[in-house]
Amino acid sequence: MDWSLVLNWAFVVALFTAAIRLAVPVLLATLGEFVTERSGILNLGPDGVMVVGGVAGFLVAYFTQTGPLAAASSWLGLLAGAGAGMLMGLIVSVFAVTLRADQVITGVTLVVFGHGMANYIYRQQFSSLTARTAGLPPFEVPLLSRIPVIGDILFKHDATVYMTVILVVLVWYFLEHTTWGLSIRAVGENPAAGETSGLRVAAVRYAATLIGTALAGLGGAVLTVVQLRMFREGIMGGRGWIAVALVIFARWKPGLALVGALLFGLADAVQYRIQALSQVGRGAGAIPYEFLLMLPYVLTILALLARSNRRGQAQAPEVLGRPYVKGEM
Amino acid sequence: MTAANLEEKRTVPPQPRRWLITLGAPLAGVLAGLAIGALLILLAGANPFEAYATMMRGAFGGRRQIEETLLKTAPLLLMGLGLTAAFRARVWNIGGEGQYYMGALAGGVIALNFADQWPRPLLIVAMLLAGAIGGALWAAVAGLFRIRRGINEIISTLMLNYIAILFMEYVARGPLQEPGGYLPESAQLAAAARLPTLFGSRVHIGVIIALVMIPLVYALLWSTPLGFRLRAVGSRASVARYAGIKVERLIMFALMFSGALGGLAGIMEVSSLHTRLKGGISGDYGFSGILVALLGRMHPVGVAVAAVFFAALTIGAQSMHVVYQLPVALAGAVQAVVVLCVLAADAIAHGKMNRGQ
């Protein structure tokens, strides 16, 4: 392959633009998982939540494309994705909080459940994979989008990118600077003490799980409704699991989660971009595209390796993954 | 998500009612799961009773149907049994898919290169061994990450799935592509490299091997010191460590053992069904294997029953698809619903008992 195709400004700008875009679904799921785990619930189901949000969002966006709601179809799809995510979240919380079931086992099962349901629902509506949604047009931020390079990379995205940035700030503020956020962190660190000071542990954990899964469902819908504008089996490509990994990678620091999601987006973008190029520059020296497709997964493992040590993660919420039984701790 | 977080105290229910939960929860789960499946069928505009009857006939209605169900049972059973050993030690290998592919690849390479040089018995044994070793080594990668760097195996085995599948797609299109072929697949395996079949049916020795594994895994878990240690690590790793058990080695064993059975399933399916190395040869056995192990209560006999049930659902769903145009994916949805219901029934039963004490 011809490396001069890669080493030029236009390519770099396109690469980083795509990286930011592609980081969005996984970032939303990471953000959600962050909130949920802060409350002490280990939800291993984001991949299942995302795919259910993805299929629900896709169907709603697709079927509202024609008719009176056509102008809002993408947004209705995104809303449906978040809603479907919360339905999955309800299952997660019933198992984790009310039934006090093993969170690892139910999480893994929920992922298989989500994929099975999503595939069934999609196949039940469509016999082929040709259906497409309209997606959202790019929105050029006035003035800022005219800054050379930076404007191209940061300020010419579709609205979901800006929405995600706002959500990141909101969730960070909510967790760190509001009483509700404090409650979530309190039941994740010491539920018994929280209970004593008047918190309803179960209610707080339900809320944290529903917020988390709404975000994951929204992430799945962004991918299917706006970015790929289609649904097919396996479309999440393990993004929900990468979100779980990013929370570990970030060691419960939101800033690092953001960096991690952008790194994932970059790996994904490199993969798409170079693949597009090697269609042109085929021949000796071309990197087989399967190896490029492996990049996000290899990167996830490398990220965990880089941040790991034998002692595990020090910053994890104290009671993560352990059900709370009144008076037991 | 450290190992310590994932371990939790398990209350053992009092003996007399234990069997009731052991059998009652899966039965209740299966009934609830089938009921929700019936609802899905109803929503799709078909008659659930007729659809289920079609499924039954499709899975057990005749000699050919029973053969198909048995053939489908073998990989599910192998996966489920391997994962049973791992889950008993609370080692969460969800990389069955990747181990299946790497087993298929390792065994397939033997088959492609030595089919015309080695006598058939040697060839078949070598293929199966290579399959098991391929799967075990791929799982060992996650084992190394876990014991050397403390990386949770749930994430690493899952990431390794994608890497293994993509690697298979690469070799099937690249170095192992059929000479002169256009499709992304290897040459067809020689007749000698197909698993021998039995009694003039399509049932092959892989089914027998899977069945033999039932008592073997039972013996491993309940009659060997190794099995005792695995279960000890599963119930309380910290206590097991104080008792002098080398927890790291057991984690490695649990991963490699389940990986080996996954790899074995992979080469068996390639040798008997697909006959070529290529992408898309698994049908999600890595994940349905998890459900099989859970539905079977991580007990070899239960796992066998669960594997037959899952195989029947999958084969039956194909007939249902032909007759009612219901998506085959229904089987996958119902399977997961069944296991969720079992987990719920389990937790409810446990919760009641904890309060009763």
Interface residues (C-beta under 8 A of the other chain):
Chain A: L42 L44 I91 V94 F95 L99 R100 A101 D102 V104 I105 T106 V108 T109 L110 V111 V112 F113 H115 G116 M117 N119 Y120 Y122 R123 Q124 E233 G237 G238 W241 V244 A245 I248 P288 E290 F291 L293 M294 Y297 V298 T300 I301 L304 L305 S308 N309 R310 R311 G312 Q313 A316 L320 G321 R322 P323 V325
Chain B: M1 T2 A3 A4 N5 L6 E8 L40 A44 W92 I94 F145 R148 R149 G150 I151 N152 I154 I155 S156 L158 M159 L160 N161 Y162 I163 L166 F167 E169 Y170 R173 G174 F287 S288 I290 L291 L294 L326 P327 V328 A329 L330 G332 A333 V334 Q335 A336 V337 V339 L340 L343 A344 D346 A347 I348 H350 G351 N354
